[in-house]
C-alpha cells in the first residue's frame, strides 16, 4: 500500500447532507478496496479563480489515505462519472524537508 493525498471539489449548491454523502462515497471507494482514510480536512466553500461548468464556487476537502495503486484509477473514474464531484486530483504526498 502507498500513501496518497487527494484534493476534491464538490458542488457547493448541494445541501450539507449531500456533501457529506459525497465525502462518504469517496471514502467508501477507498475502504471497499482495502485502503484506509487517515485524515479528511474540510476547507468548506471557496470561490473559484474562474468558472468551472458554470459554477463560481465549490466545497473543498483534502483527504490523506493509504491504498493500492488500482484504487486511484477507481477514484479518477468516480470523479468523472459522478455529478456531485466538480474536480478531484490524487497525488503522492510531498516528503517533508528540513
Chimera marker file (.cmm) of the C-alpha trace (Angstrom):
<marker_set name="trace">
<marker id="1" x="0.000" y="0.000" z="0.000" r="1" g="1" b="0" radius="0.5"/>
<marker id="2" x="1.031" y="3.557" z="-0.686" r="1" g="1" b="0" radius="0.5"/>
<marker id="3" x="0.170" y="6.841" z="0.965" r="1" g="1" b="0" radius="0.5"/>
<marker id="4" x="-1.789" y="9.337" z="-1.135" r="1" g="1" b="0" radius="0.5"/>
<marker id="5" x="-3.340" y="12.753" z="-0.796" r="1" g="1" b="0" radius="0.5"/>
<marker id="6" x="-6.426" y="13.916" z="-2.689" r="1" g="1" b="0" radius="0.5"/>
<marker id="7" x="-7.938" y="17.349" z="-3.153" r="1" g="1" b="0" radius="0.5"/>
<marker id="8" x="-11.590" y="17.114" z="-4.100" r="1" g="1" b="0" radius="0.5"/>
<marker id="9" x="-14.116" y="19.793" z="-5.050" r="1" g="1" b="0" radius="0.5"/>
<marker id="10" x="-17.814" y="19.044" z="-4.571" r="1" g="1" b="0" radius="0.5"/>
<marker id="11" x="-20.684" y="21.110" z="-5.999" r="1" g="1" b="0" radius="0.5"/>
<marker id="12" x="-21.360" y="23.878" z="-3.444" r="1" g="1" b="0" radius="0.5"/>
<marker id="13" x="-25.040" y="24.010" z="-4.456" r="1" g="1" b="0" radius="0.5"/>
<marker id="14" x="-25.611" y="20.677" z="-2.699" r="1" g="1" b="0" radius="0.5"/>
<marker id="15" x="-27.090" y="20.617" z="0.782" r="1" g="1" b="0" radius="0.5"/>
<marker id="16" x="-24.799" y="19.776" z="3.713" r="1" g="1" b="0" radius="0.5"/>
<marker id="17" x="-26.184" y="16.242" z="3.942" r="1" g="1" b="0" radius="0.5"/>
<marker id="18" x="-25.488" y="15.616" z="0.248" r="1" g="1" b="0" radius="0.5"/>
<marker id="19" x="-21.954" y="16.956" z="0.609" r="1" g="1" b="0" radius="0.5"/>
<marker id="20" x="-21.405" y="14.512" z="3.485" r="1" g="1" b="0" radius="0.5"/>
<marker id="21" x="-22.729" y="11.686" z="1.280" r="1" g="1" b="0" radius="0.5"/>
<marker id="22" x="-20.199" y="12.655" z="-1.413" r="1" g="1" b="0" radius="0.5"/>
<marker id="23" x="-17.356" y="12.569" z="1.147" r="1" g="1" b="0" radius="0.5"/>
<marker id="24" x="-18.621" y="9.197" z="2.394" r="1" g="1" b="0" radius="0.5"/>
<marker id="25" x="-18.827" y="7.895" z="-1.174" r="1" g="1" b="0" radius="0.5"/>
<marker id="26" x="-15.217" y="8.961" z="-1.784" r="1" g="1" b="0" radius="0.5"/>
<marker id="27" x="-14.117" y="7.268" z="1.466" r="1" g="1" b="0" radius="0.5"/>
<marker id="28" x="-16.174" y="4.185" z="0.626" r="1" g="1" b="0" radius="0.5"/>
<marker id="29" x="-14.285" y="3.592" z="-2.618" r="1" g="1" b="0" radius="0.5"/>
<marker id="30" x="-11.034" y="3.573" z="-0.655" r="1" g="1" b="0" radius="0.5"/>
<marker id="31" x="-12.208" y="1.346" z="2.204" r="1" g="1" b="0" radius="0.5"/>
<marker id="32" x="-14.015" y="-1.085" z="-0.132" r="1" g="1" b="0" radius="0.5"/>
<marker id="33" x="-10.716" y="-1.611" z="-1.954" r="1" g="1" b="0" radius="0.5"/>
<marker id="34" x="-8.939" y="-2.422" z="1.320" r="1" g="1" b="0" radius="0.5"/>
<marker id="35" x="-7.467" y="1.036" z="1.914" r="1" g="1" b="0" radius="0.5"/>
<marker id="36" x="-7.678" y="3.324" z="4.916" r="1" g="1" b="0" radius="0.5"/>
<marker id="37" x="-8.595" y="7.014" z="5.115" r="1" g="1" b="0" radius="0.5"/>
<marker id="38" x="-6.332" y="8.599" z="7.727" r="1" g="1" b="0" radius="0.5"/>
<marker id="39" x="-7.488" y="12.231" z="7.623" r="1" g="1" b="0" radius="0.5"/>
<marker id="40" x="-10.138" y="14.394" z="5.962" r="1" g="1" b="0" radius="0.5"/>
<marker id="41" x="-9.576" y="18.142" z="6.172" r="1" g="1" b="0" radius="0.5"/>
<marker id="42" x="-12.692" y="20.118" z="5.206" r="1" g="1" b="0" radius="0.5"/>
<marker id="43" x="-11.888" y="23.523" z="3.748" r="1" g="1" b="0" radius="0.5"/>
<marker id="44" x="-15.504" y="24.499" z="3.135" r="1" g="1" b="0" radius="0.5"/>
<marker id="45" x="-16.878" y="26.627" z="0.305" r="1" g="1" b="0" radius="0.5"/>
<marker id="46" x="-14.279" y="28.549" z="-1.692" r="1" g="1" b="0" radius="0.5"/>
<marker id="47" x="-14.634" y="30.787" z="-4.726" r="1" g="1" b="0" radius="0.5"/>
<marker id="48" x="-13.034" y="29.577" z="-7.984" r="1" g="1" b="0" radius="0.5"/>
<marker id="49" x="-10.478" y="31.695" z="-9.839" r="1" g="1" b="0" radius="0.5"/>
<marker id="50" x="-12.590" y="31.068" z="-12.960" r="1" g="1" b="0" radius="0.5"/>
<marker id="51" x="-15.925" y="29.407" z="-13.702" r="1" g="1" b="0" radius="0.5"/>
<marker id="52" x="-15.971" y="25.626" z="-13.907" r="1" g="1" b="0" radius="0.5"/>
<marker id="53" x="-19.074" y="24.132" z="-15.550" r="1" g="1" b="0" radius="0.5"/>
<marker id="54" x="-20.948" y="27.433" z="-14.965" r="1" g="1" b="0" radius="0.5"/>
<marker id="55" x="-20.158" y="27.286" z="-11.223" r="1" g="1" b="0" radius="0.5"/>
<marker id="56" x="-18.386" y="30.045" z="-9.325" r="1" g="1" b="0" radius="0.5"/>
<marker id="57" x="-17.645" y="28.209" z="-6.079" r="1" g="1" b="0" radius="0.5"/>
<marker id="58" x="-17.190" y="24.718" z="-4.709" r="1" g="1" b="0" radius="0.5"/>
<marker id="59" x="-16.844" y="22.813" z="-1.446" r="1" g="1" b="0" radius="0.5"/>
<marker id="60" x="-13.221" y="21.704" z="-0.981" r="1" g="1" b="0" radius="0.5"/>
<marker id="61" x="-11.828" y="18.863" z="1.082" r="1" g="1" b="0" radius="0.5"/>
<marker id="62" x="-8.387" y="17.283" z="1.294" r="1" g="1" b="0" radius="0.5"/>
<marker id="63" x="-8.011" y="13.626" z="2.261" r="1" g="1" b="0" radius="0.5"/>
<marker id="64" x="-4.966" y="11.605" z="3.208" r="1" g="1" b="0" radius="0.5"/>
<marker id="65" x="-5.243" y="7.866" z="2.744" r="1" g="1" b="0" radius="0.5"/>
<marker id="66" x="-3.388" y="4.601" z="2.177" r="1" g="1" b="0" radius="0.5"/>
<marker id="67" x="-4.424" y="2.377" z="-0.706" r="1" g="1" b="0" radius="0.5"/>
<marker id="68" x="-3.282" y="0.208" z="-3.568" r="1" g="1" b="0" radius="0.5"/>
<marker id="69" x="-2.447" y="1.986" z="-6.862" r="1" g="1" b="0" radius="0.5"/>
<marker id="70" x="-5.538" y="0.480" z="-8.546" r="1" g="1" b="0" radius="0.5"/>
<marker id="71" x="-7.726" y="2.445" z="-6.129" r="1" g="1" b="0" radius="0.5"/>
<marker id="72" x="-6.517" y="5.717" z="-7.669" r="1" g="1" b="0" radius="0.5"/>
<marker id="73" x="-7.988" y="4.624" z="-11.011" r="1" g="1" b="0" radius="0.5"/>
<marker id="74" x="-11.307" y="3.924" z="-9.303" r="1" g="1" b="0" radius="0.5"/>
<marker id="75" x="-11.279" y="7.382" z="-7.710" r="1" g="1" b="0" radius="0.5"/>
<marker id="76" x="-10.479" y="9.068" z="-11.034" r="1" g="1" b="0" radius="0.5"/>
<marker id="77" x="-13.431" y="7.247" z="-12.581" r="1" g="1" b="0" radius="0.5"/>
<marker id="78" x="-15.673" y="8.348" z="-9.692" r="1" g="1" b="0" radius="0.5"/>
<marker id="79" x="-14.674" y="11.988" z="-10.267" r="1" g="1" b="0" radius="0.5"/>
<marker id="80" x="-15.538" y="11.720" z="-13.964" r="1" g="1" b="0" radius="0.5"/>
<marker id="81" x="-18.910" y="9.967" z="-13.802" r="1" g="1" b="0" radius="0.5"/>
<marker id="82" x="-20.431" y="11.490" z="-10.651" r="1" g="1" b="0" radius="0.5"/>
<marker id="83" x="-22.235" y="14.813" z="-10.938" r="1" g="1" b="0" radius="0.5"/>
<marker id="84" x="-21.583" y="15.880" z="-7.340" r="1" g="1" b="0" radius="0.5"/>
<marker id="85" x="-17.801" y="15.976" z="-7.882" r="1" g="1" b="0" radius="0.5"/>
<marker id="86" x="-16.587" y="19.061" z="-9.764" r="1" g="1" b="0" radius="0.5"/>
<marker id="87" x="-12.883" y="18.132" z="-9.735" r="1" g="1" b="0" radius="0.5"/>
<marker id="88" x="-10.585" y="15.717" z="-7.974" r="1" g="1" b="0" radius="0.5"/>
<marker id="89" x="-6.848" y="15.112" z="-8.012" r="1" g="1" b="0" radius="0.5"/>
<marker id="90" x="-4.924" y="12.329" z="-6.287" r="1" g="1" b="0" radius="0.5"/>
<marker id="91" x="-1.192" y="12.782" z="-5.696" r="1" g="1" b="0" radius="0.5"/>
<marker id="92" x="1.625" y="11.217" z="-3.743" r="1" g="1" b="0" radius="0.5"/>
<marker id="93" x="2.385" y="13.357" z="-0.674" r="1" g="1" b="0" radius="0.5"/>
<marker id="94" x="5.493" y="15.514" z="-0.820" r="1" g="1" b="0" radius="0.5"/>
<marker id="95" x="8.068" y="14.412" z="1.761" r="1" g="1" b="0" radius="0.5"/>
<marker id="96" x="8.801" y="16.988" z="4.448" r="1" g="1" b="0" radius="0.5"/>
<marker id="97" x="12.070" y="18.876" z="4.056" r="1" g="1" b="0" radius="0.5"/>
<marker id="98" x="14.274" y="20.034" z="6.906" r="1" g="1" b="0" radius="0.5"/>
<link id1="1" id2="2" r="1" g="1" b="0" radius="0.2"/>
<link id1="2" id2="3" r="1" g="1" b="0" radius="0.2"/>
<link id1="3" id2="4" r="1" g="1" b="0" radius="0.2"/>
<link id1="4" id2="5" r="1" g="1" b="0" radius="0.2"/>
<link id1="5" id2="6" r="1" g="1" b="0" radius="0.2"/>
<link id1="6" id2="7" r="1" g="1" b="0" radius="0.2"/>
<link id1="7" id2="8" r="1" g="1" b="0" radius="0.2"/>
<link id1="8" id2="9" r="1" g="1" b="0" radius="0.2"/>
<link id1="9" id2="10" r="1" g="1" b="0" radius="0.2"/>
<link id1="10" id2="11" r="1" g="1" b="0" radius="0.2"/>
<link id1="11" id2="12" r="1" g="1" b="0" radius="0.2"/>
<link id1="12" id2="13" r="1" g="1" b="0" radius="0.2"/>
<link id1="13" id2="14" r="1" g="1" b="0" radius="0.2"/>
<link id1="14" id2="15" r="1" g="1" b="0" radius="0.2"/>
<link id1="15" id2="16" r="1" g="1" b="0" radius="0.2"/>
<link id1="16" id2="17" r="1" g="1" b="0" radius="0.2"/>
<link id1="17" id2="18" r="1" g="1" b="0" radius="0.2"/>
<link id1="18" id2="19" r="1" g="1" b="0" radius="0.2"/>
<link id1="19" id2="20" r="1" g="1" b="0" radius="0.2"/>
<link id1="20" id2="21" r="1" g="1" b="0" radius="0.2"/>
<link id1="21" id2="22" r="1" g="1" b="0" radius="0.2"/>
<link id1="22" id2="23" r="1" g="1" b="0" radius="0.2"/>
<link id1="23" id2="24" r="1" g="1" b="0" radius="0.2"/>
<link id1="24" id2="25" r="1" g="1" b="0" radius="0.2"/>
<link id1="25" id2="26" r="1" g="1" b="0" radius="0.2"/>
<link id1="26" id2="27" r="1" g="1" b="0" radius="0.2"/>
<link id1="27" id2="28" r="1" g="1" b="0" radius="0.2"/>
<link id1="28" id2="29" r="1" g="1" b="0" radius="0.2"/>
<link id1="29" id2="30" r="1" g="1" b="0" radius="0.2"/>
<link id1="30" id2="31" r="1" g="1" b="0" radius="0.2"/>
<link id1="31" id2="32" r="1" g="1" b="0" radius="0.2"/>
<link id1="32" id2="33" r="1" g="1" b="0" radius="0.2"/>
<link id1="33" id2="34" r="1" g="1" b="0" radius="0.2"/>
<link id1="34" id2="35" r="1" g="1" b="0" radius="0.2"/>
<link id1="35" id2="36" r="1" g="1" b="0" radius="0.2"/>
<link id1="36" id2="37" r="1" g="1" b="0" radius="0.2"/>
<link id1="37" id2="38" r="1" g="1" b="0" radius="0.2"/>
<link id1="38" id2="39" r="1" g="1" b="0" radius="0.2"/>
<link id1="39" id2="40" r="1" g="1" b="0" radius="0.2"/>
<link id1="40" id2="41" r="1" g="1" b="0" radius="0.2"/>
<link id1="41" id2="42" r="1" g="1" b="0" radius="0.2"/>
<link id1="42" id2="43" r="1" g="1" b="0" radius="0.2"/>
<link id1="43" id2="44" r="1" g="1" b="0" radius="0.2"/>
<link id1="44" id2="45" r="1" g="1" b="0" radius="0.2"/>
<link id1="45" id2="46" r="1" g="1" b="0" radius="0.2"/>
<link id1="46" id2="47" r="1" g="1" b="0" radius="0.2"/>
<link id1="47" id2="48" r="1" g="1" b="0" radius="0.2"/>
<link id1="48" id2="49" r="1" g="1" b="0" radius="0.2"/>
<link id1="49" id2="50" r="1" g="1" b="0" radius="0.2"/>
<link id1="50" id2="51" r="1" g="1" b="0" radius="0.2"/>
<link id1="51" id2="52" r="1" g="1" b="0" radius="0.2"/>
<link id1="52" id2="53" r="1" g="1" b="0" radius="0.2"/>
<link id1="53" id2="54" r="1" g="1" b="0" radius="0.2"/>
<link id1="54" id2="55" r="1" g="1" b="0" radius="0.2"/>
<link id1="55" id2="56" r="1" g="1" b="0" radius="0.2"/>
<link id1="56" id2="57" r="1" g="1" b="0" radius="0.2"/>
<link id1="57" id2="58" r="1" g="1" b="0" radius="0.2"/>
<link id1="58" id2="59" r="1" g="1" b="0" radius="0.2"/>
<link id1="59" id2="60" r="1" g="1" b="0" radius="0.2"/>
<link id1="60" id2="61" r="1" g="1" b="0" radius="0.2"/>
<link id1="61" id2="62" r="1" g="1" b="0" radius="0.2"/>
<link id1="62" id2="63" r="1" g="1" b="0" radius="0.2"/>
<link id1="63" id2="64" r="1" g="1" b="0" radius="0.2"/>
<link id1="64" id2="65" r="1" g="1" b="0" radius="0.2"/>
<link id1="65" id2="66" r="1" g="1" b="0" radius="0.2"/>
<link id1="66" id2="67" r="1" g="1" b="0" radius="0.2"/>
<link id1="67" id2="68" r="1" g="1" b="0" radius="0.2"/>
<link id1="68" id2="69" r="1" g="1" b="0" radius="0.2"/>
<link id1="69" id2="70" r="1" g="1" b="0" radius="0.2"/>
<link id1="70" id2="71" r="1" g="1" b="0" radius="0.2"/>
<link id1="71" id2="72" r="1" g="1" b="0" radius="0.2"/>
<link id1="72" id2="73" r="1" g="1" b="0" radius="0.2"/>
<link id1="73" id2="74" r="1" g="1" b="0" radius="0.2"/>
<link id1="74" id2="75" r="1" g="1" b="0" radius="0.2"/>
<link id1="75" id2="76" r="1" g="1" b="0" radius="0.2"/>
<link id1="76" id2="77" r="1" g="1" b="0" radius="0.2"/>
<link id1="77" id2="78" r="1" g="1" b="0" radius="0.2"/>
<link id1="78" id2="79" r="1" g="1" b="0" radius="0.2"/>
<link id1="79" id2="80" r="1" g="1" b="0" radius="0.2"/>
<link id1="80" id2="81" r="1" g="1" b="0" radius="0.2"/>
<link id1="81" id2="82" r="1" g="1" b="0" radius="0.2"/>
<link id1="82" id2="83" r="1" g="1" b="0" radius="0.2"/>
<link id1="83" id2="84" r="1" g="1" b="0" radius="0.2"/>
<link id1="84" id2="85" r="1" g="1" b="0" radius="0.2"/>
<link id1="85" id2="86" r="1" g="1" b="0" radius="0.2"/>
<link id1="86" id2="87" r="1" g="1" b="0" radius="0.2"/>
<link id1="87" id2="88" r="1" g="1" b="0" radius="0.2"/>
<link id1="88" id2="89" r="1" g="1" b="0" radius="0.2"/>
<link id1="89" id2="90" r="1" g="1" b="0" radius="0.2"/>
<link id1="90" id2="91" r="1" g="1" b="0" radius="0.2"/>
<link id1="91" id2="92" r="1" g="1" b="0" radius="0.2"/>
<link id1="92" id2="93" r="1" g="1" b="0" radius="0.2"/>
<link id1="93" id2="94" r="1" g="1" b="0" radius="0.2"/>
<link id1="94" id2="95" r="1" g="1" b="0" radius="0.2"/>
<link id1="95" id2="96" r="1" g="1" b="0" radius="0.2"/>
<link id1="96" id2="97" r="1" g="1" b="0" radius="0.2"/>
<link id1="97" id2="98" r="1" g="1" b="0" radius="0.2"/>
</marker_set>
